[in-house]
Amino acid sequence: MLDKTYILAIESSCDDTSASVICNEQVLSNIVANQEVHSKYGGVVPELASRAHQQNILPVIETALKEANITKEQLNAIAFTQGPGLMGSLLVGTSFAKSMALALEIPLIAINHMQAHILAHFIDDANDQKPTFPFLCLTISGGHTQIVKINDYFNMEILGETIDDAVGEAYDKTAKILGLPYPGGPLIDKYAQTGEAVYQFSKPKVKEHHFSFSGLKTGILYFIQKEVKKNPNFIEENLENICTSVQNTIAEILMDKIKKAVKETGIKQIAIAGGVSANSEIRKRLRAAQKHFGWTSYIPKFEYTTDNAAMIAVTAYQKYRLGLFDDQSITANPRLKVNS
């Protein structure tokens, strides 16, 4: 095993093109190119996303190498997101990574995007301290809502997941109902800072550790339609209170399930991961639970919550240590599971 292992990682699972260079578990660069083109459509358009990745991938990688102050000849491996994600987007990163690894004659490492969100906690500056095994992780994003038990780096067990929509989808659809632009989750969080939770929304009753947000979305839609019929200015006059009420309901749903998982497993190390883990209310409630229940909570830096290549790189470093490499027959898998 080398004293210093340099890995270039590529992330292209959805609408952000990202490249990162890591030395062991220390991030030397983490470049993300956002795609503004989707905002006018109210969501990610897969065809436009894959085209934008093709335009962005080379300059993003060049910038990542330059910021890390290393040459491509110094790299020990190339890593990429194999899945899950949008097939067209994944193919851009997969093809580039395979070609680059072949040209440089260095190992190729395929990474599970959802595992990487969780293992981002092992980046040197992600937290004050790194989790120890086993721990629980609430993985929350636009496409996933899961409680995962992590027994080791690549030994993960899904305890519960959404049976319909993801929590990020609930945020974005609520924002759309309220007339807010995409992506709407951060805007709901912003407006919720100055409102009060004066409206009640029913929480779904789902067995065990599973989630459901489809009914909540419908309930919010019917509530808004009913109130707007009575007062056409209802949203404008009550936006902050609506956002606070929605945000509190979602945070309560998530925390109720985590508490149940802690009680059942006896594991009191709780991490959060994924784009929605940037939400201020969820972070606040997890910190409060740490004080109240004696949990140890792991809340990552904001730059490691959304899709980024640094989380791909640190996961690849753990695979590199174990000698888990892939050959040129590897392909993108848009439906890859966290425990695959």
Secondary structure by P-SEA (a helix, b strand, c coil): cccbbbbbbbbccccbbbbbbbccccccbbbbbbbccccccccccaaaaaaaaaacaaaaaaaaaaaaccccccccbbbbbcccccaaaaaaaaaaaaaaaaaacbbbbbbcaaaaaaacccccccccccccccccccccccccccbbbbccccccccccccccccaaaaaaaaaaaaccccccaaaaaaaaccccccbbbbbbbccccccccaaaaaaaaaaaaaaaaaccccccccaaaaaaaaaaaaaaaaaaaaaaaaaaacccbbbbbccccccaaaaaaaaaaaaaccccccccccccccccaaaaaaaaaaaaaacccccccbbbbccccccc
